[in-house]
Amino acid sequence: MLLVFCPFAAGYFLSYFFRNVNALISRDLATEFSLAPSDLGFLTSMYLLAFAAFQLPLGVLLDRYGPRRVVAALLCVAAAGALLFGTAQGFATLSIGRALIGLGVSAGLMGAIKAFTLWFPLSRLATLNGLYLAVGGLGAISATAPAELLLGAFGWRLLFFLLCALSVAAALLVFFVVPEKELPGRGGTLREQFAGFGVVFASVPFWRIALPLVVCQAAYMTLQGLWLGPWLYDVAGQTRDGVASYLLTMAVAFMVGSIFFGAGADRLAGRISRLTMYKLGVSVSVAMFVLLALRVQWGLGVILAVYGFTAISVVLVYALLTPLFAPELTGRLSTASNVLMFLFSFACQWGFGAVLRLYPAVDGRYAPEGYSAALAILAALQLATLAWLLPMRLTSADYAAQPRL
């Protein structure tokens, strides 16, 4: 198990660090490169756009060539992106570097899920996914207060040079340590394999289960990946240390929630269904998001902790969807939901900055009304997907159907 789990986890740790570190260095980037809020949102979301753009080809590559080769090669692309970002002298170079990073870590979760379905029984999938996402949570934690220590001593450029070296090391681990395993359905033509996405997207249960993942996780990434930091500065009046502390709180809660909703779902499967746990987790996370949109600051640490803990309940989506489809579709199934999530995350992260720009900034601080408007839009979208999910029921007939090519 460790030979499969740990090498992929090293790359996934880095993917979460890359995803969230801009929330901490946003002020440095905005000052050094004279970035407007929409520029900052666009720059940070280039990670998400490149990530999303590669998801459909990634699903085919994972099902055709296997996760070991694909993930190792892509981590080398992430290393090149980190090097470019660290040496950038302008906005365009920063954006290209950020996009290469997003492309390079785009298989971090999907590659591991594909490997887990090859090597382990489906009854353990939620536990493995939860533990794996907890490693991502550690990456997010490291991109808060611990990264602030490095930034204070060495600056953001040296940090990205270090990330470049670590990405190369993770690529070597995946390629040389992870064993090979026979791939089901690898003999199909590329045209046949791309046709598998049509099977996935034609499934109504796929949409009902996946849409809350798409919208709620996009909202979480919009905050944790960038805009929660400025919100804490401008609305909550926090210092840089306070911002790092709150980001750390939410990241720790996210990691703990990953383990709870992963391992807990498998252990409680006989008493509480995974679908029920998914509904409960999404309901609470949306409620916490609404409190933030309403500018509730009393007990802010608790709100952020509960939000981070329950936002990761969407980890259950992969365990819920996988038994509904044939084994040869697992790579394309996972990346089908991922492409939607990261495209929407790109739109949310960039759009958040565009909404802020509609309101006048005062003394370098964005308007609280702008934050409230952007958060209210995201809250309404989450409530809509939750309303479609809550009445849903899964029966044995749904699992027996297993759509195939």
FENKA-V596277 format. One record per backbone hydrogen bond with DSSP energy under -0.5 kcal/mol. CO is the residue of the C=O (numbers start at 1). NH is the residue of the N-H. If there is no record, write none. Layout:
[[CO | NH] [CO | NH]]
This chain:
[[1 | 4] [1 | 5] [2 | 6] [4 | 8] [5 | 9] [6 | 10] [7 | 11] [8 | 12] [9 | 13] [10 | 14] [11 | 15] [12 | 16] [13 | 17] [14 | 18] [15 | 19] [16 | 20] [17 | 21] [20 | 23] [20 | 24] [21 | 24] [21 | 25] [22 | 26] [25 | 29] [26 | 30] [27 | 31] [28 | 32] [29 | 33] [30 | 34] [30 | 35] [36 | 40] [37 | 41] [38 | 42] [39 | 43] [40 | 44] [41 | 45] [42 | 46] [43 | 46] [44 | 47] [45 | 49] [46 | 50] [47 | 51] [48 | 52] [49 | 53] [50 | 54] [52 | 55] [54 | 58] [55 | 59] [56 | 60] [57 | 61] [58 | 62] [59 | 63] [60 | 64] [61 | 65] [61 | 66] [62 | 66] [66 | 70] [67 | 71] [68 | 72] [69 | 73] [70 | 74] [71 | 75] [72 | 76] [73 | 77] [74 | 78] [75 | 79] [76 | 80] [77 | 81] [78 | 82] [79 | 83] [80 | 84] [81 | 85] [82 | 86] [83 | 87] [84 | 88] [85 | 88] [90 | 94] [91 | 95] [92 | 96] [93 | 97] [94 | 98] [95 | 99] [96 | 100] [97 | 101] [98 | 102] [99 | 103] [100 | 104] [101 | 105] [103 | 106] [105 | 108] [107 | 111] [108 | 112] [109 | 113] [110 | 114] [111 | 115] [112 | 116] [113 | 117] [114 | 118] [115 | 119] [116 | 120] [121 | 124] [122 | 125] [124 | 128] [125 | 129] [126 | 130] [127 | 131] [128 | 132] [129 | 133] [130 | 134] [131 | 135] [132 | 136] [133 | 137] [134 | 138] [135 | 139] [136 | 140] [137 | 141] [138 | 142] [139 | 143] [141 | 144] [141 | 146] [142 | 147] [144 | 148] [145 | 149] [146 | 150] [147 | 151] [148 | 152] [149 | 153] [150 | 154] [150 | 155] [151 | 155] [155 | 159] [156 | 160] [157 | 161] [158 | 162] [159 | 163] [160 | 164] [161 | 165] [162 | 166] [163 | 167] [164 | 168] [165 | 169] [166 | 170] [167 | 171] [168 | 172] [169 | 173] [170 | 174] [171 | 175] [172 | 176] [173 | 177] [173 | 178] [174 | 178] [183 | 186] [185 | 188] [189 | 193] [190 | 194] [191 | 195] [192 | 196] [193 | 196] [194 | 197] [195 | 198] [195 | 199] [196 | 200] [197 | 201] [198 | 202] [200 | 203] [202 | 204] [203 | 207] [204 | 208] [205 | 209] [206 | 210] [207 | 211] [209 | 213] [210 | 214] [211 | 215] [212 | 216] [212 | 217] [213 | 217] [214 | 218] [215 | 219] [216 | 220] [217 | 221] [218 | 222] [219 | 223] [220 | 224] [221 | 225] [222 | 226] [222 | 227] [223 | 226] [223 | 228] [223 | 229] [226 | 229] [226 | 230] [227 | 231] [228 | 232] [229 | 233] [230 | 234] [231 | 235] [231 | 236] [232 | 238] [239 | 243] [240 | 244] [241 | 245] [242 | 246] [243 | 247] [244 | 145] [244 | 248] [245 | 249] [246 | 250] [247 | 251] [248 | 252] [249 | 253] [250 | 254] [251 | 255] [252 | 256] [253 | 257] [254 | 258] [255 | 259] [256 | 260] [257 | 261] [258 | 262] [259 | 263] [259 | 264] [260 | 264] [262 | 266] [263 | 267] [264 | 268] [266 | 269] [268 | 271] [268 | 272] [273 | 277] [274 | 278] [275 | 279] [276 | 280] [277 | 281] [278 | 282] [279 | 283] [280 | 284] [281 | 285] [282 | 286] [283 | 287] [284 | 288] [285 | 289] [286 | 290] [287 | 291] [288 | 292] [289 | 293] [290 | 294] [291 | 296] [292 | 295] [295 | 297] [297 | 300] [299 | 303] [300 | 304] [301 | 305] [302 | 306] [303 | 307] [304 | 308] [305 | 309] [306 | 310] [307 | 311] [308 | 312] [310 | 313] [311 | 314] [312 | 315] [313 | 316] [314 | 317] [315 | 318] [315 | 319] [316 | 320] [317 | 321] [318 | 322] [319 | 323] [321 | 324] [322 | 325] [324 | 403] [326 | 329] [327 | 330] [329 | 333] [330 | 334] [331 | 335] [332 | 336] [333 | 337] [334 | 338] [335 | 339] [336 | 340] [337 | 341] [338 | 342] [339 | 343] [340 | 344] [341 | 345] [342 | 346] [343 | 347] [344 | 348] [345 | 349] [346 | 350] [347 | 351] [348 | 352] [349 | 353] [350 | 354] [351 | 355] [352 | 356] [353 | 357] [354 | 358] [355 | 358] [356 | 359] [362 | 365] [365 | 362] [367 | 370] [367 | 371] [368 | 372] [369 | 373] [370 | 374] [371 | 375] [372 | 376] [373 | 377] [374 | 378] [375 | 379] [376 | 380] [377 | 381] [378 | 382] [379 | 383] [380 | 384] [381 | 385] [382 | 386] [383 | 387] [384 | 388] [385 | 389] [386 | 390] [387 | 391] [389 | 392] [395 | 398] [395 | 399] [396 | 400] [397 | 401] [398 | 402] [403 | 326]]
